[in-house]
Amino acid sequence: MGKKKPFVLRLDPDTLKDLERWAADDFRSINGQLEWIIDKALRDAKRKSKRSDQ
């Protein structure tokens, strides 16, 4: 994966709690869980870039 660009994400407290629990269940950080969710959604939608740095 190439260089990562930080950004702000606003979530309501209940969604954040759910995400924290899911990440913990999968032994990931919240950031890692979000990256996994987004990557999976991109692949499922066939919108994932073929470049190796993505």
C-alpha positions in Angstrom: 0.0 0.0 0.0 1.3 3.5 -0.8 1.3 6.6 1.2 -1.8 7.1 3.3 -3.6 10.4 3.5 -5.3 11.3 6.8 -8.8 12.7 6.9 -11.5 13.5 9.5 -14.5 11.2 9.8 -17.5 12.1 12.0 -19.6 9.2 13.4 -22.4 9.2 15.8 -21.4 7.6 19.2 -23.5 4.5 18.7 -22.0 3.8 15.3 -18.5 4.3 16.8 -19.2 1.8 19.6 -20.5 -0.7 17.1 -17.4 -0.2 15.0 -15.1 -0.5 18.0 -16.7 -3.8 19.0 -16.5 -5.2 15.5 -12.8 -4.2 15.2 -12.0 -5.8 18.5 -13.8 -9.0 17.5 -11.6 -9.1 14.3 -8.4 -8.2 16.2 -8.0 -4.9 14.3 -7.7 -1.3 15.1 -10.7 0.9 14.2 -8.6 2.4 11.4 -7.7 -1.1 10.2 -11.3 -2.2 10.3 -12.5 0.9 8.3 -9.8 0.2 5.7 -10.9 -3.4 5.4 -14.6 -2.4 5.1 -13.9 0.2 2.4 -11.5 -2.2 0.5 -14.1 -5.0 0.6 -16.9 -2.6 -0.6 -14.7 -1.4 -3.5 -13.9 -5.0 -4.5 -17.5 -6.1 -4.2 -18.6 -3.1 -6.4 -15.8 -3.9 -8.9 -14.4 -0.4 -8.3 -11.1 -1.4 -6.8 -8.1 0.0 -8.6 -5.7 -2.6 -10.1 -2.7 -0.6 -9.1 -0.6 -2.2 -6.4 -0.2 1.0 -4.5 -3.9 1.3 -3.8 
